[in-house]
Amino acid sequence: MKKILILNYTTSCGNKEFANLFKDKLGDICEIYSCDFSDTSVFVKNGGIEVMFGAHDAKDFDLIYFRRVGHKYFKLAAALALCIKNLGIKFFDSGLSEIGPAGNKFISFLRLYFSSLPVITPTYFCPKETIMQKYQKICEDIGLPLVFKHLHLQRGSGVFLIKEVSQIPQILEKFPGGDFMFQKLIDNAHEYRVLILNGKIGAYEEKIKTDKNEFRGNVHLGAMEKFFDIASIPPDIKEISIKAAKVLGIEVAGVDVVVDGNGKAWLVEVNRGPGLTYDEKVSPEITNFAKFLREELEESCG
């Protein structure tokens, strides 16, 4: 028998009452289930993606109806819709999967993943109000150490290295309103930033950590920059960076790529409005950005 899932943003009795209204009318052809957004999760594994609604796998359902989303769960609904769409499950409203730039780091991650880019897996996301119930199992499934990443903060300020599960509650206490995702730690040998200017390479640099106790490669956290000739960028990093910016529709992008000890390149994230080094004796970014703007103006003016 076919199954329908009705999603709602609250666990009120009204949700179950709404679902029950259809059981008699549709009981001959399907079973009706209801679920609250807070009881959902997405686990992107090495071999595929698992979307859970309570104890039920999304693949168990033939149709999923996003009854009410609300402001609180709008981005979560968009992430779930994107997953459901790529799993080939019918759902509505279909427009939820087209949230675009109003999303967050996890939605961007999913779009890159579904475009077959080498994003880091396993990666796990669930609503912040259920992290406390699940974090020990998540850490066990992914393995420690792992990366615990705030979805809205920038410049490395919300990225934490988790070595002990006890760190999770402490971080959540400091960021009570934040959404987080869990991600496998890549023991990278090199970390690069590629500036993309409308599908072309604008700069290519390595970010070199100077503090052995700091796992993040952000320049403002002490990392050094070493810029290379654009022509020397490895083909795999070039292809990943250009495609990633295109998938997310970002003409001016800072693409972060790490290369592990085996030489495999991994896409970390794509940044809008990337930070630039203004000193032209050190970096070609401003020179190449000015050239890019000139070309865009000339093209628009014919």
Backbone as CSV, one residue per row, in Angstrom:
resi,resn,N_x,N_y,N_z,CA_x,CA_y,CA_z,C_x,C_y,C_z
1,MET,0.842,-1.196,0.000,0.000,0.000,0.000,0.882,1.254,0.000
2,LYS,0.443,2.245,-0.758,1.212,3.492,-0.845,1.133,4.284,0.461
3,LYS,2.117,5.214,0.625,2.202,5.983,1.856,2.365,7.466,1.552
4,ILE,1.645,8.289,2.316,1.752,9.747,2.225,2.257,10.274,3.563
5,LEU,3.199,11.224,3.509,3.700,11.887,4.717,3.289,13.346,4.685
6,ILE,2.736,13.829,5.798,2.386,15.238,5.939,3.332,15.863,6.955
7,LEU,4.099,16.876,6.508,5.079,17.559,7.364,4.506,18.872,7.879
8,ASN,4.802,19.172,9.141,4.322,20.414,9.723,5.362,20.978,10.669
9,TYR,5.234,22.256,11.028,6.257,22.893,11.853,5.976,22.804,13.344
10,THR,4.885,22.189,13.733,4.547,22.084,15.144,4.041,20.693,15.475
11,THR,4.219,20.292,16.712,3.790,18.958,17.146,2.385,18.987,17.758
12,SER,1.626,20.015,17.459,0.295,20.145,18.054,-0.623,19.010,17.599
13,CYS,-1.660,18.792,18.374,-2.638,17.749,18.040,-3.312,18.028,16.707
14,GLY,-3.325,19.321,16.319,-3.955,19.681,15.062,-3.305,19.013,13.860
15,ASN,-2.021,18.748,13.943,-1.331,18.090,12.831,-1.871,16.687,12.611
16,LYS,-1.963,15.936,13.712,-2.472,14.562,13.608,-3.939,14.568,13.207
17,GLU,-4.680,15.570,13.709,-6.092,15.674,13.345,-6.238,15.910,11.846
18,PHE,-5.358,16.782,11.296,-5.396,17.057,9.861,-5.117,15.778,9.077
19,ALA,-4.095,15.023,9.502,-3.758,13.768,8.820,-4.902,12.765,8.920
20,ASN,-5.556,12.709,10.093,-6.637,11.743,10.304,-7.849,12.018,9.420
21,LEU,-8.004,13.287,9.013,-9.148,13.639,8.161,-9.129,12.871,6.843
22,PHE,-7.933,12.473,6.409,-7.807,11.826,5.105,-7.743,10.297,5.191
23,LYS,-7.628,9.776,6.397,-7.448,8.330,6.523,-8.672,7.558,6.034
24,ASP,-9.849,8.052,6.371,-11.065,7.373,5.909,-11.278,7.543,4.418
25,LYS,-10.945,8.736,3.917,-11.178,9.032,2.512,-10.177,8.345,1.585
26,LEU,-8.958,8.105,2.093,-7.908,7.527,1.250,-7.419,6.175,1.756
27,GLY,-8.083,5.669,2.795,-7.627,4.433,3.421,-7.609,3.232,2.504
28,ASP,-8.366,3.289,1.410,-8.400,2.153,0.495,-7.166,2.082,-0.407
29,ILE,-6.426,3.202,-0.511,-5.266,3.194,-1.418,-3.940,3.551,-0.749
30,CYS,-3.998,4.143,0.468,-2.733,4.550,1.089,-2.846,4.665,2.602
31,GLU,-1.676,4.755,3.224,-1.574,5.033,4.650,-1.087,6.471,4.810
32,ILE,-1.610,7.181,5.819,-1.266,8.575,6.047,-0.403,8.678,7.308
33,TYR,0.732,9.391,7.194,1.616,9.614,8.329,1.824,11.117,8.506
34,SER,2.155,11.526,9.729,2.476,12.932,9.982,3.789,13.008,10.738
35,CYS,4.505,14.134,10.560,5.802,14.313,11.218,6.068,15.801,11.404
36,ASP,6.737,16.128,12.495,7.135,17.495,12.774,8.546,17.723,12.222
37,PHE,8.852,18.925,11.765,10.170,19.226,11.214,11.296,18.979,12.212
38,SER,11.007,19.152,13.495,12.060,18.970,14.496,12.515,17.520,14.587
39,ASP,11.707,16.592,14.047,12.042,15.169,14.128,12.572,14.647,12.796
40,THR,13.327,15.492,12.102,13.892,15.098,10.808,15.420,15.157,10.866
41,SER,16.066,14.489,9.928,17.529,14.533,9.852,17.972,14.136,8.452
42,VAL,19.186,14.587,8.104,19.798,14.236,6.815,21.216,13.752,7.087
43,PHE,21.545,12.578,6.594,22.867,11.994,6.785,23.429,11.662,5.406
44,VAL,24.422,12.452,4.977,25.070,12.217,3.682,26.276,11.325,3.933
45,LYS,26.170,10.091,3.501,27.215,9.104,3.736,28.075,8.950,2.491
46,ASN,29.113,8.149,2.626,29.988,7.910,1.474,29.252,7.198,0.347
47,GLY,28.250,6.382,0.715,27.555,5.610,-0.307,26.194,6.128,-0.686
48,GLY,25.797,7.295,-0.188,24.484,7.823,-0.524,23.946,8.722,0.568
49,ILE,22.656,9.034,0.469,22.043,9.973,1.403,20.857,9.322,2.093
50,GLU,20.712,9.593,3.394,19.616,9.058,4.193,18.836,10.224,4.780
51,VAL,17.554,10.305,4.452,16.680,11.347,4.985,15.643,10.670,5.865
52,MET,15.615,11.068,7.136,14.728,10.410,8.091,13.640,11.363,8.592
53,PHE,12.419,10.831,8.664,11.287,11.534,9.264,10.839,10.691,10.449
54,GLY,11.310,11.072,11.630,11.092,10.208,12.780,11.829,8.898,12.559
55,ALA,11.121,7.780,12.660,11.722,6.459,12.451,11.595,5.984,11.012
56,HIS,11.047,6.839,10.148,10.789,6.434,8.769,11.777,7.050,7.793
57,ASP,12.260,6.244,6.875,13.123,6.707,5.795,12.265,7.389,4.739
58,ALA,12.769,8.474,4.161,12.015,9.182,3.119,11.621,8.253,1.983
59,LYS,12.455,7.262,1.720,12.193,6.326,0.625,10.976,5.448,0.887
60,ASP,10.482,5.461,2.123,9.288,4.672,2.447,8.023,5.311,1.890
61,PHE,8.123,6.595,1.505,6.920,7.333,1.114,6.833,7.541,-0.401
62,ASP,5.585,7.587,-0.867,5.318,7.827,-2.287,5.010,9.292,-2.556
63,LEU,4.559,9.999,-1.523,4.225,11.416,-1.659,4.473,12.097,-0.316
64,ILE,5.104,13.280,-0.360,5.372,14.052,0.853,4.801,15.455,0.676
65,TYR,3.966,15.853,1.638,3.320,17.167,1.574,3.852,18.044,2.698
66,PHE,4.483,19.169,2.312,4.939,20.164,3.268,3.741,21.037,3.629
67,ARG,3.026,20.638,4.672,1.773,21.304,5.041,2.008,22.749,5.455
68,ARG,2.803,22.954,6.494,3.152,24.300,6.948,4.610,24.298,7.359
69,VAL,5.324,25.315,6.913,6.761,25.381,7.149,7.099,26.377,8.251
70,GLY,6.575,27.574,8.143,6.890,28.608,9.125,8.292,29.162,8.922
71,HIS,8.554,30.314,9.494,9.867,30.961,9.324,10.982,30.135,9.953
72,LYS,10.705,29.531,11.084,11.721,28.792,11.833,12.332,27.654,11.029
73,TYR,11.510,26.963,10.250,11.981,25.772,9.548,12.074,25.943,8.028
74,PHE,12.041,27.200,7.594,12.013,27.427,6.146,13.250,26.851,5.452
75,LYS,14.440,27.097,5.995,15.662,26.610,5.364,15.803,25.102,5.512
76,LEU,15.350,24.560,6.624,15.343,23.106,6.786,14.412,22.477,5.755
77,ALA,13.241,23.078,5.565,12.293,22.565,4.568,12.914,22.593,3.176
78,ALA,13.652,23.657,2.882,14.319,23.753,1.581,15.345,22.643,1.411
79,ALA,16.116,22.360,2.472,17.108,21.291,2.414,16.434,19.939,2.213
80,LEU,15.354,19.693,2.957,14.629,18.433,2.832,14.027,18.290,1.433
81,ALA,13.459,19.375,0.913,12.867,19.340,-0.425,13.910,19.045,-1.485
82,LEU,15.095,19.622,-1.332,16.178,19.367,-2.277,16.570,17.888,-2.262
83,CYS,16.634,17.319,-1.065,16.972,15.893,-0.936,15.884,15.012,-1.554
84,ILE,14.637,15.315,-1.214,13.507,14.520,-1.699,13.427,14.562,-3.221
85,LYS,13.670,15.752,-3.769,13.660,15.904,-5.226,14.705,15.007,-5.871
86,ASN,15.904,14.991,-5.303,16.981,14.195,-5.883,16.832,12.703,-5.617
87,LEU,16.009,12.355,-4.633,15.704,10.944,-4.386,14.585,10.453,-5.300
88,GLY,13.978,11.375,-6.041,12.930,11.004,-6.986,11.579,10.766,-6.343
89,ILE,11.344,11.360,-5.167,10.076,11.203,-4.467,9.186,12.406,-4.765
90,LYS,7.941,12.156,-5.080,7.028,13.256,-5.388,6.717,14.048,-4.131
91,PHE,6.721,15.385,-4.238,6.426,16.237,-3.091,5.859,17.561,-3.566
92,PHE,5.243,18.266,-2.661,4.826,19.635,-2.935,4.741,20.400,-1.627
93,ASP,5.090,21.701,-1.713,5.237,22.500,-2.925,6.657,22.388,-3.463
94,SER,6.758,22.178,-4.779,8.050,21.927,-5.404,8.976,23.139,-5.353
95,GLY,8.413,24.338,-5.221,9.235,25.548,-5.182,10.167,25.611,-3.989
96,LEU,9.910,24.810,-2.962,10.769,24.814,-1.782,12.202,24.406,-2.105
97,SER,12.378,23.630,-3.137,13.725,23.151,-3.480,14.537,24.186,-4.245
98,GLU,13.929,25.342,-4.541,14.595,26.367,-5.350,14.874,27.619,-4.533
99,ILE,15.354,27.443,-3.312,15.528,28.577,-2.401,16.621,29.538,-2.842
100,GLY,17.628,29.052,-3.577,18.669,29.927,-4.101,19.569,30.514,-3.032
101,PRO,20.003,31.778,-3.210,20.989,32.390,-2.303,20.488,32.656,-0.892
102,ALA,19.195,32.470,-0.635,18.666,32.696,0.709,18.917,31.503,1.628
103,GLY,19.658,30.516,1.146,19.893,29.313,1.930,20.995,29.465,2.957
104,ASN,21.637,28.344,3.299,22.736,28.364,4.254,23.821,27.387,3.781
105,LYS,24.824,27.158,4.608,25.952,26.318,4.204,25.531,24.876,3.928
106,PHE,24.526,24.394,4.659,24.110,23.008,4.434,23.354,22.869,3.118
107,ILE,22.524,23.844,2.789,21.822,23.805,1.507,22.826,23.887,0.355
108,SER,23.822,24.760,0.489,24.870,24.847,-0.534,25.614,23.522,-0.644
109,PHE,25.918,22.923,0.501,26.585,21.620,0.516,25.770,20.588,-0.268
110,LEU,24.464,20.548,-0.041,23.614,19.578,-0.728,23.599,19.816,-2.239
111,ARG,23.514,21.068,-2.645,23.493,21.375,-4.080,24.804,20.940,-4.737
112,LEU,25.910,21.131,-4.038,27.206,20.708,-4.559,27.306,19.186,-4.587
113,TYR,26.789,18.549,-3.541,26.799,17.082,-3.471,25.990,16.476,-4.619
114,PHE,24.802,17.000,-4.851,23.940,16.465,-5.908,24.462,16.801,-7.302
115,SER,25.457,17.673,-7.377,26.104,17.982,-8.656,27.384,17.171,-8.843
116,SER,27.559,16.160,-7.990,28.689,15.215,-8.081,30.047,15.861,-7.848
117,LEU,30.069,16.929,-7.066,31.342,17.534,-6.687,31.885,16.816,-5.442
118,PRO,33.203,16.794,-5.254,33.802,16.022,-4.153,33.718,16.718,-2.799
119,VAL,32.481,16.886,-2.302,32.290,17.469,-0.972,32.673,16.430,0.082
120,ILE,32.829,16.890,1.302,33.308,16.016,2.375,32.142,15.230,2.990
121,THR,32.269,13.919,2.988,31.298,13.047,3.630,32.045,12.071,4.530
122,PRO,31.384,11.588,5.605,29.989,11.801,5.977,29.735,13.217,6.533
123,THR,28.517,13.699,6.291,28.039,14.965,6.845,26.627,14.742,7.364
124,TYR,26.332,15.283,8.537,25.040,15.032,9.184,24.420,16.359,9.620
125,PHE,23.098,16.462,9.408,22.375,17.649,9.879,21.042,17.241,10.487
126,CYS,20.721,17.867,11.622,19.397,17.757,12.213,19.075,19.092,12.876
127,PRO,17.804,19.401,13.128,17.458,20.669,13.777,18.159,20.820,15.121
128,LYS,18.478,22.059,15.466,19.266,22.315,16.679,18.603,21.798,17.947
129,GLU,17.262,21.764,17.965,16.589,21.334,19.192,16.689,19.836,19.429
130,THR,17.144,19.072,18.431,17.297,17.626,18.632,18.766,17.178,18.659
131,ILE,19.692,18.121,18.505,21.112,17.755,18.537,21.480,17.100,19.868
132,MET,20.960,17.645,20.963,21.313,17.124,22.279,20.878,15.665,22.450
133,GLN,19.835,15.275,21.753,19.359,13.897,21.835,20.188,12.948,20.968
134,LYS,20.838,13.505,19.940,21.460,12.648,18.939,22.978,12.754,18.819
135,TYR,23.598,13.754,19.467,24.992,14.056,19.150,25.954,12.925,19.470
136,GLN,25.693,12.157,20.507,26.601,11.057,20.840,26.603,9.989,19.759
137,LYS,25.413,9.669,19.242,25.305,8.682,18.163,25.905,9.222,16.869
138,ILE,25.714,10.511,16.607,26.275,11.121,15.398,27.798,11.055,15.438
139,CYS,28.373,11.416,16.581,29.834,11.372,16.726,30.350,9.948,16.553
140,GLU,29.594,8.995,17.033,29.974,7.580,16.889,29.932,7.162,15.424
141,ASP,28.895,7.601,14.712,28.733,7.214,13.302,29.797,7.840,12.405
142,ILE,30.122,9.115,12.645,31.111,9.800,11.809,32.523,9.470,12.267
143,GLY,32.703,9.408,13.571,34.024,9.157,14.133,34.716,10.444,14.553
144,LEU,35.435,10.374,15.661,36.196,11.527,16.153,37.655,11.412,15.735
145,PRO,38.316,12.560,15.540,37.767,13.915,15.615,36.897,14.237,14.402
146,LEU,36.003,15.206,14.575,35.157,15.662,13.480,35.028,17.176,13.543
147,VAL,34.407,17.744,12.509,34.199,19.196,12.437,32.732,19.495,12.732
148,PHE,32.508,20.440,13.633,31.165,20.887,14.015,31.040,22.317,13.520
149,LYS,30.192,22.523,12.516,30.200,23.794,11.785,28.887,24.557,11.914
150,HIS,28.988,25.801,12.393,27.844,26.708,12.456,27.474,27.105,11.031
151,LEU,26.173,27.100,10.723,25.748,27.315,9.338,25.668,28.773,8.919
152,HIS,25.837,29.699,9.855,25.636,31.108,9.504,26.826,32.013,9.789
153,LEU,27.787,31.557,10.560,28.948,32.383,10.868,30.005,32.257,9.770
154,GLN,30.876,33.260,9.673,31.865,33.339,8.607,33.283,33.407,9.161
155,ARG,34.246,33.282,8.246,35.674,33.451,8.537,36.173,32.501,9.621
156,GLY,35.609,31.299,9.658,36.096,30.282,10.574,35.633,30.418,12.004
157,SER,34.867,31.488,12.312,34.494,31.743,13.707,33.511,30.717,14.262
158,GLY,32.817,30.011,13.395,31.846,29.025,13.861,32.236,27.604,13.507
159,VAL,33.523,27.363,13.290,33.999,26.027,12.911,34.823,25.462,14.069
160,PHE,34.392,24.303,14.574,35.020,23.743,15.767,35.530,22.324,15.511
161,LEU,36.683,22.038,16.053,37.259,20.692,15.989,36.806,19.932,17.231
162,ILE,36.073,18.862,17.019,35.537,18.074,18.127,36.408,16.833,18.346
163,LYS,37.064,16.804,19.487,37.888,15.655,19.866,37.206,14.793,20.914
164,GLU,36.310,15.432,21.697,35.564,14.736,22.737,34.090,15.107,22.609
165,VAL,33.201,14.132,22.784,31.772,14.406,22.622,31.278,15.455,23.613
166,SER,31.950,15.597,24.730,31.539,16.563,25.751,31.634,18.010,25.275
167,GLN,32.358,18.247,24.165,32.482,19.604,23.637,31.175,20.110,23.028
168,ILE,30.363,19.200,22.506,29.145,19.594,21.802,28.199,20.401,22.684
169,PRO,27.800,19.926,23.873,26.900,20.721,24.719,27.484,22.077,25.090
170,GLN,28.793,22.139,25.280,29.427,23.402,25.644,29.300,24.419,24.514
171,ILE,29.482,23.965,23.274,29.368,24.861,22.118,27.920,25.304,21.931
172,LEU,26.986,24.379,22.078,25.574,24.718,21.912,25.118,25.732,22.962
173,GLU,25.704,25.665,24.133,25.363,26.629,25.190,25.813,28.038,24.806
174,LYS,26.947,28.129,24.089,27.455,29.430,23.655,26.684,29.970,22.458
175,PHE,26.105,29.066,21.654,25.368,29.481,20.453,23.967,28.868,20.496
176,PRO,23.118,29.309,21.414,21.799,28.688,21.586,20.879,28.838,20.375
177,GLY,21.131,29.839,19.554,20.253,30.054,18.407,20.833,29.561,17.100
178,GLY,21.953,28.844,17.159,22.637,28.459,15.934,22.238,27.105,15.396
179,ASP,22.350,26.954,14.082,22.192,25.661,13.421,23.577,25.136,13.078
180,PHE,23.776,23.838,13.239,25.086,23.236,13.015,24.980,22.000,12.148
181,MET,26.090,21.675,11.488,26.200,20.373,10.847,27.495,19.697,11.292
182,PHE,27.459,18.386,11.313,28.598,17.571,11.688,29.274,17.077,10.410
183,GLN,30.596,17.068,10.393,31.297,16.678,9.167,32.618,15.972,9.487
184,LYS,32.925,14.989,8.689,34.192,14.270,8.832,35.364,15.248,8.701
185,LEU,36.395,15.025,9.492,37.602,15.841,9.400,38.534,15.253,8.351
186,ILE,38.923,16.071,7.386,39.903,15.664,6.388,41.284,16.104,6.873
187,ASP,42.161,15.151,7.059,43.526,15.469,7.484,44.281,15.965,6.250
188,ASN,44.184,17.284,6.020,44.688,17.830,4.758,46.162,18.194,4.826
189,ALA,46.807,17.937,3.720,48.216,18.302,3.588,48.356,19.728,3.073
190,HIS,47.367,20.168,2.282,47.404,21.521,1.706,45.980,22.078,1.654
191,GLU,45.872,23.391,1.833,44.577,24.067,1.752,44.699,25.256,0.805
192,TYR,43.761,25.344,-0.129,43.836,26.374,-1.165,42.560,27.213,-1.205
193,ARG,42.726,28.466,-1.642,41.604,29.345,-1.942,41.742,29.763,-3.409
194,VAL,40.659,29.573,-4.154,40.625,29.945,-5.564,39.582,31.042,-5.752
195,LEU,39.997,32.166,-6.310,39.075,33.250,-6.627,38.514,33.018,-8.016
196,ILE,37.189,32.888,-8.094,36.508,32.691,-9.371,35.825,33.982,-9.779
197,LEU,36.074,34.415,-11.005,35.462,35.626,-11.549,34.691,35.256,-12.802
198,ASN,33.397,34.992,-12.608,32.497,34.639,-13.704,33.059,33.498,-14.566
199,GLY,33.404,32.409,-13.905,33.836,31.219,-14.620,35.315,31.161,-14.966
200,LYS,36.074,32.180,-14.541,37.508,32.197,-14.817,38.286,32.304,-13.505
201,ILE,39.527,31.860,-13.528,40.365,31.917,-12.338,40.915,33.332,-12.176
202,GLY,40.633,33.931,-11.015,41.118,35.283,-10.733,42.348,35.279,-9.842
203,ALA,42.519,34.221,-9.049,43.692,34.087,-8.182,43.710,32.665,-7.643
204,TYR,44.897,32.220,-7.292,45.093,30.867,-6.770,46.158,30.937,-5.691
205,GLU,45.780,30.587,-4.453,46.709,30.707,-3.337,46.633,29.493,-2.415
206,GLU,47.720,29.267,-1.708,47.725,28.269,-0.643,47.669,28.996,0.687
207,LYS,46.841,28.483,1.604,46.756,29.035,2.957,47.557,28.113,3.883
208,ILE,48.621,28.652,4.434,49.569,27.857,5.217,49.409,28.179,6.702
209,LYS,49.008,27.179,7.473,48.811,27.378,8.917,50.159,27.576,9.607
210,THR,50.223,28.551,10.496,51.465,28.843,11.233,51.387,28.397,12.695
211,ASP,50.192,28.021,13.140,49.992,27.565,14.516,49.628,26.085,14.468
212,LYS,50.462,25.230,15.009,50.237,23.783,14.954,48.992,23.361,15.736
213,ASN,48.503,24.228,16.609,47.308,23.928,17.401,46.022,24.437,16.739
214,GLU,46.150,25.103,15.588,45.000,25.660,14.887,44.731,24.844,13.616
215,PHE,43.552,24.210,13.536,43.253,23.373,12.374,42.607,24.162,11.241
216,ARG,42.145,25.381,11.522,41.514,26.204,10.491,42.562,27.001,9.724
217,GLY,42.349,27.140,8.425,43.330,27.820,7.588,42.966,29.247,7.247
218,ASN,42.181,29.907,8.090,41.771,31.278,7.810,42.918,32.254,8.040
219,VAL,43.063,33.201,7.135,44.153,34.167,7.217,44.039,35.008,8.480
220,HIS,42.830,35.437,8.832,42.682,36.289,10.012,42.933,35.520,11.311
221,LEU,43.072,34.192,11.211,43.421,33.389,12.383,44.908,33.062,12.404
222,GLY,45.652,33.680,11.494,47.097,33.536,11.525,47.726,32.803,10.366
223,ALA,46.925,32.251,9.467,47.486,31.526,8.325,48.169,32.493,7.359
224,MET,49.219,32.008,6.707,49.933,32.797,5.700,49.367,32.504,4.316
225,GLU,49.503,33.488,3.428,49.063,33.318,2.049,50.268,33.186,1.125
226,LYS,50.183,32.237,0.212,51.209,32.094,-0.813,50.500,32.010,-2.159
227,PHE,50.636,33.079,-2.947,49.956,33.141,-4.236,50.816,32.519,-5.326
228,PHE,50.139,31.827,-6.247,50.816,31.169,-7.360,50.347,31.775,-8.674
229,ASP,51.129,31.549,-9.701,50.715,31.926,-11.050,49.440,31.154,-11.396
230,ILE,48.450,31.860,-11.914,47.172,31.230,-12.238,47.350,30.036,-13.171
231,ALA,48.292,30.124,-14.063,48.507,29.050,-15.036,48.974,27.751,-14.388
232,SER,49.440,27.839,-13.137,49.974,26.654,-12.474,48.927,25.880,-11.672
233,ILE,47.689,26.350,-11.661,46.655,25.676,-10.878,46.429,24.259,-11.411
234,PRO,46.403,23.254,-10.559,46.172,21.876,-11.002,44.806,21.734,-11.668
235,PRO,44.699,20.912,-12.695,43.432,20.765,-13.434,42.247,20.367,-12.561
236,ASP,42.474,19.478,-11.572,41.347,19.035,-10.746,40.825,20.162,-9.865
237,ILE,41.718,20.958,-9.293,41.291,22.076,-8.449,40.597,23.143,-9.295
238,LYS,41.109,23.382,-10.487,40.489,24.355,-11.399,39.074,23.921,-11.768
239,GLU,38.924,22.667,-12.140,37.613,22.155,-12.554,36.615,22.199,-11.402
240,ILE,37.045,21.763,-10.218,36.174,21.769,-9.039,35.723,23.187,-8.720
241,SER,36.640,24.130,-8.731,36.336,25.513,-8.338,35.372,26.187,-9.304
242,ILE,35.618,26.041,-10.586,34.751,26.673,-11.584,33.353,26.071,-11.541
243,LYS,33.285,24.740,-11.466,31.979,24.076,-11.439,31.204,24.422,-10.183
244,ALA,31.883,24.465,-9.029,31.214,24.752,-7.753,30.572,26.134,-7.775
245,ALA,31.299,27.136,-8.258,30.752,28.497,-8.327,29.564,28.552,-9.285
246,LYS,29.657,27.819,-10.378,28.568,27.803,-11.365,27.321,27.144,-10.791
247,VAL,27.488,26.029,-10.078,26.355,25.317,-9.493,25.569,26.222,-8.549
248,LEU,26.288,27.037,-7.767,25.635,27.913,-6.797,25.270,29.277,-7.369
249,GLY,25.615,29.507,-8.628,25.267,30.777,-9.260,25.985,31.960,-8.656
250,ILE,27.270,31.768,-8.315,28.058,32.844,-7.711,29.136,33.274,-8.703
251,GLU,29.008,34.486,-9.248,29.982,34.954,-10.232,31.315,35.323,-9.589
252,VAL,31.265,35.926,-8.394,32.488,36.280,-7.664,32.546,35.390,-6.425
253,ALA,33.393,34.371,-6.466,33.388,33.357,-5.418,34.794,33.065,-4.910
254,GLY,34.867,32.765,-3.634,36.103,32.256,-3.043,35.888,30.786,-2.734
255,VAL,36.550,29.905,-3.466,36.334,28.467,-3.327,37.469,27.864,-2.504
256,ASP,37.098,27.180,-1.433,38.084,26.542,-0.564,38.192,25.056,-0.893
257,VAL,39.411,24.631,-1.167,39.687,23.239,-1.531,40.847,22.745,-0.681
258,VAL,40.726,21.528,-0.143,41.847,20.923,0.571,42.301,19.678,-0.194
259,VAL,43.578,19.384,-0.072,44.146,18.190,-0.699,44.697,17.305,0.413
260,ASP,44.223,16.056,0.467,44.648,15.170,1.549,46.007,14.539,1.255
261,GLY,46.466,13.704,2.173,47.786,13.103,2.046,47.939,12.178,0.857
262,ASN,46.798,11.751,0.286,46.827,10.879,-0.895,46.743,11.661,-2.201
263,GLY,46.687,12.999,-2.072,46.623,13.833,-3.269,45.230,14.072,-3.797
264,LYS,44.186,13.633,-3.076,42.807,13.842,-3.525,42.321,15.221,-3.085
265,ALA,41.693,15.937,-4.006,41.149,17.263,-3.722,39.711,17.160,-3.224
266,TRP,39.410,17.898,-2.140,38.071,17.916,-1.554,37.555,19.350,-1.531
267,LEU,36.310,19.523,-1.909,35.673,20.834,-1.879,35.139,21.101,-0.473
268,VAL,35.614,22.160,0.165,35.189,22.499,1.524,33.944,23.372,1.490
269,GLU,34.026,24.527,0.826,32.861,25.387,0.689,33.129,26.480,-0.338
270,VAL,32.038,27.158,-0.711,32.111,28.253,-1.672,31.590,29.508,-0.980
271,ASN,32.373,30.581,-1.028,32.048,31.808,-0.293,31.626,32.938,-1.227
272,ARG,30.523,33.583,-0.881,30.110,34.802,-1.577,30.888,35.982,-0.972
273,GLY,31.159,36.985,-1.793,31.866,38.164,-1.293,33.158,37.785,-0.588
274,PRO,34.038,37.035,-1.245,35.245,36.537,-0.577,36.185,37.660,-0.138
275,GLY,36.899,37.424,0.948,37.905,38.374,1.394,39.055,38.429,0.395
276,LEU,39.595,39.622,0.185,40.694,39.819,-0.764,41.883,40.468,-0.066
277,THR,43.071,40.185,-0.571,44.280,40.835,-0.069,44.538,42.072,-0.932
278,TYR,44.519,43.254,-0.315,44.585,44.498,-1.069,45.998,44.849,-1.537
279,ASP,47.002,44.317,-0.886,48.386,44.634,-1.240,48.740,43.969,-2.577
280,GLU,48.857,44.775,-3.632,49.106,44.236,-4.978,50.522,43.702,-5.151
281,LYS,51.399,43.990,-4.186,52.741,43.409,-4.247,52.714,41.949,-3.787
282,VAL,51.659,41.610,-3.069,51.509,40.254,-2.530,50.525,39.433,-3.343
283,SER,49.429,40.066,-3.717,48.317,39.350,-4.343,47.913,39.965,-5.677
284,PRO,47.534,39.128,-6.659,47.043,39.637,-7.944,45.537,39.870,-7.937
285,GLU,44.885,39.696,-6.789,43.422,39.705,-6.743,42.821,41.036,-7.189
286,ILE,43.305,42.150,-6.662,42.722,43.448,-7.002,42.945,43.766,-8.475
287,THR,44.153,43.490,-8.967,44.461,43.740,-10.384,43.539,42.934,-11.286
288,ASN,43.396,41.659,-10.988,42.565,40.797,-11.822,41.078,41.091,-11.653
289,PHE,40.687,41.531,-10.455,39.291,41.898,-10.226,38.942,43.145,-11.034
290,ALA,39.853,44.119,-11.052,39.618,45.338,-11.836,39.516,45.007,-13.320
291,LYS,40.361,44.116,-13.776,40.320,43.682,-15.181,38.982,43.014,-15.485
292,PHE,38.527,42.182,-14.570,37.243,41.494,-14.715,36.096,42.496,-14.805
293,LEU,36.080,43.505,-13.919,35.014,44.499,-13.936,35.025,45.307,-15.233
294,ARG,36.221,45.639,-15.715,36.338,46.370,-16.976,35.749,45.550,-18.126
295,GLU,36.099,44.267,-18.171,35.606,43.393,-19.246,34.091,43.241,-19.181
296,GLU,33.554,43.136,-17.964,32.109,42.999,-17.812,31.385,44.260,-18.270
297,LEU,31.967,45.427,-17.948,31.369,46.686,-18.382,31.400,46.815,-19.893
298,GLU,32.546,46.501,-20.482,32.682,46.606,-21.933,31.729,45.664,-22.644
299,GLU,31.543,44.475,-22.059,30.637,43.495,-22.666,29.190,43.969,-22.581
300,SER,28.826,44.568,-21.433,27.442,45.019,-21.254,27.118,46.227,-22.127
301,CYS,28.158,46.997,-22.456,27.949,48.193,-23.282,28.086,47.900,-24.770
302,GLY,28.421,46.654,-25.072,28.566,46.290,-26.479,29.883,46.777,-27.030
